[in-house]
Amino acid sequence: MSSKIQLSKEELRLTKPARDEYLTKPKIPLIVVLDHVTNSYNIGAFIRLADAFAIEKVIVCGALTISDKKMKKASRNEAKWVDVEYSDSTTTTLQNLLDNGHTIYSVELCQASVDYSCVAYSSPAVLVLGNERKGVSEEALKLSHHQIHIPMFGMGNSLNVSTAGAIVLAECANQIRKQS
């Protein structure tokens, strides 16, 4: 029988770069674009995920009213370590990323989508995740190279956007990290 021995903050810090070093450390060439995601907790969760996987940035698209208090609570103040941009237009943002050579993967269950775990992600990459109710917009899907989905084996048809993002982001980030 094993007992759980939790690591102290000091022990955890031994495996991490210094705070000032981390800000200038190269990140994984992966960008998360949030297409009209409106829930502050979801946005905060993506910021926390971006920090956990050391990805390049999160771009929050759409006219939003964000609760800084809720977002900070969900992100656990990790926004100071993550490049977060805001844009009024998902399509303009995606077009700029396309023009700069990014491959765009939209997480959306649709006719053309494939299982996210069967995709070979290339760098630099963009993961697009959509609105909590409407999903990824048609305009964003048209600009995407790939539409991907998470297979659902239970009775439900969908996951919370930040949960879905965590699953796909882990796979994509790990593949890209191995390429480096």
C-alpha positions as CSV (number, residue, x, y, z in Angstrom):
1,M,0.0,0.0,0.0
2,S,1.5,3.3,-1.0
3,S,1.0,6.6,0.7
4,K,0.7,9.9,-1.1
5,I,3.6,12.2,-0.5
6,Q,2.9,15.6,-1.9
7,L,5.8,17.7,-3.2
8,S,6.4,21.1,-1.6
9,K,6.3,24.3,-3.7
10,E,10.1,24.5,-3.2
11,E,10.5,21.0,-4.7
12,L,8.2,21.8,-7.6
13,R,10.2,25.0,-8.3
14,L,13.4,22.9,-8.8
15,T,12.1,21.6,-12.1
16,K,11.0,24.9,-13.4
17,P,12.9,27.9,-14.9
18,A,13.3,31.1,-13.0
19,R,10.3,33.4,-13.3
20,D,12.2,36.0,-15.3
21,E,13.7,33.3,-17.5
22,Y,10.3,31.8,-18.3
23,L,9.0,35.0,-19.9
24,T,11.8,34.9,-22.5
25,K,11.9,31.1,-22.9
26,P,10.8,29.9,-26.4
27,K,7.2,28.5,-26.3
28,I,5.7,25.7,-28.3
29,P,4.6,27.1,-31.7
30,L,0.9,26.6,-30.9
31,I,-1.8,29.2,-30.6
32,V,-5.3,28.7,-29.2
33,V,-8.0,30.9,-30.8
34,L,-11.2,31.2,-28.9
35,D,-14.0,31.9,-31.4
36,H,-16.6,33.8,-29.4
37,V,-16.1,31.8,-26.2
38,T,-18.0,33.9,-23.7
39,N,-17.6,32.3,-20.3
40,S,-14.9,33.9,-18.2
41,Y,-14.2,30.6,-16.4
42,N,-13.6,28.9,-19.7
43,I,-11.3,31.7,-20.9
44,G,-9.4,31.5,-17.6
45,A,-9.1,27.7,-18.0
46,F,-7.5,28.1,-21.4
47,I,-5.0,30.6,-20.0
48,R,-4.1,28.0,-17.3
49,L,-3.7,25.3,-20.0
50,A,-1.6,27.6,-22.1
51,D,0.8,28.1,-19.2
52,A,0.8,24.4,-18.3
53,F,1.9,23.4,-21.9
54,A,4.0,26.5,-22.5
55,I,2.3,27.4,-25.7
56,E,2.8,30.6,-27.7
57,K,-0.4,32.4,-27.0
58,V,-4.2,32.5,-26.5
59,I,-6.3,34.8,-28.7
60,V,-9.7,35.6,-27.5
61,C,-12.0,36.7,-30.4
62,G,-15.3,38.4,-30.4
63,A,-17.0,41.3,-28.6
64,L,-16.8,40.1,-25.1
65,T,-17.7,41.2,-21.6
66,I,-15.2,39.3,-19.5
67,S,-15.3,39.2,-15.7
68,D,-11.7,39.7,-14.7
69,K,-12.5,38.4,-11.3
70,K,-13.9,35.1,-12.6
71,M,-11.1,34.8,-15.3
72,K,-8.4,35.4,-12.7
73,K,-9.9,32.8,-10.4
74,A,-10.1,30.2,-13.1
75,S,-6.6,31.0,-14.5
76,R,-5.1,31.2,-10.9
77,N,-3.4,34.4,-12.0
78,E,-1.3,32.6,-14.6
79,A,-2.3,35.2,-17.2
80,K,0.9,37.0,-16.2
81,W,2.9,34.1,-17.7
82,V,0.8,33.7,-20.9
83,D,0.6,36.0,-24.0
84,V,-3.1,36.7,-24.2
85,E,-4.4,38.8,-27.1
86,Y,-7.9,40.1,-27.8
87,S,-9.4,40.5,-31.3
88,D,-12.8,41.6,-32.5
89,S,-12.7,39.3,-35.5
90,T,-12.0,35.6,-35.6
91,T,-11.8,35.6,-39.4
92,T,-9.3,38.4,-39.5
93,T,-7.2,36.7,-36.8
94,L,-7.3,33.3,-38.6
95,Q,-6.4,34.9,-42.0
96,N,-3.4,36.6,-40.5
97,L,-2.3,33.3,-39.0
98,L,-2.8,31.6,-42.3
99,D,-0.8,34.3,-44.1
100,N,2.0,33.6,-41.5
101,G,2.1,29.8,-42.4
102,H,0.1,28.4,-39.5
103,T,-1.9,25.2,-39.9
104,I,-5.4,25.6,-38.5
105,Y,-7.3,22.9,-36.7
106,S,-10.9,23.6,-35.6
107,V,-12.4,21.4,-32.8
108,E,-15.9,20.9,-34.1
109,L,-18.0,17.8,-34.8
110,C,-19.1,18.1,-38.4
111,Q,-19.4,16.1,-41.6
112,A,-15.7,16.6,-42.5
113,S,-14.2,16.2,-38.9
114,V,-11.9,13.4,-38.0
115,D,-10.9,11.9,-34.6
116,Y,-8.4,14.3,-33.0
117,S,-6.1,11.4,-32.0
118,C,-5.7,10.3,-35.6
119,V,-4.3,13.6,-36.7
120,A,-0.6,14.4,-37.2
121,Y,-0.3,18.0,-36.0
122,S,2.2,20.2,-37.8
123,S,4.0,23.3,-36.5
124,P,3.2,26.1,-36.2
125,A,-0.4,25.2,-35.3
126,V,-3.6,26.9,-34.3
127,L,-6.4,25.2,-32.4
128,V,-9.7,26.9,-32.8
129,L,-12.4,26.3,-30.1
130,G,-15.9,27.7,-30.4
131,N,-18.7,29.3,-28.5
132,E,-20.2,27.3,-25.6
133,R,-23.5,26.9,-27.4
134,K,-22.9,27.4,-31.1
135,G,-19.4,25.9,-31.5
136,V,-16.9,27.1,-34.1
137,S,-18.4,29.6,-36.6
138,E,-18.9,28.6,-40.2
139,E,-16.5,31.3,-41.2
140,A,-13.7,29.9,-39.0
141,L,-14.4,26.4,-40.3
142,K,-13.9,27.6,-43.9
143,L,-10.5,29.0,-43.0
144,S,-9.4,25.7,-41.3
145,H,-7.2,23.1,-42.8
146,H,-8.7,20.4,-40.6
147,Q,-11.8,19.9,-38.6
148,I,-11.3,17.6,-35.6
149,H,-13.5,16.1,-33.0
150,I,-13.4,14.0,-29.8
151,P,-15.2,10.7,-30.1
152,M,-18.0,10.4,-27.6
153,F,-18.7,6.9,-26.4
154,G,-21.4,7.7,-23.8
155,M,-24.8,9.1,-24.1
156,G,-23.8,12.7,-24.3
157,N,-22.9,14.5,-27.5
158,S,-20.6,17.2,-26.3
159,L,-18.1,18.4,-23.7
160,N,-17.5,21.7,-22.0
161,V,-15.3,23.8,-24.3
162,S,-12.4,24.0,-21.8
163,T,-12.6,20.2,-21.2
164,A,-12.5,19.5,-24.9
165,G,-9.7,22.1,-25.3
166,A,-7.6,20.4,-22.6
167,I,-7.9,17.0,-24.3
168,V,-7.0,18.2,-27.8
169,L,-4.4,20.7,-26.6
170,A,-2.5,17.9,-24.7
171,E,-2.3,15.8,-27.8
172,C,-1.4,18.6,-30.2
173,A,1.2,20.2,-27.8
174,N,2.9,16.8,-27.1
175,Q,3.2,16.0,-30.8
176,I,4.7,19.4,-31.6
177,R,7.0,19.2,-28.6
178,K,8.4,15.9,-29.9
179,Q,9.0,17.5,-33.3
180,S,11.3,20.1,-31.7
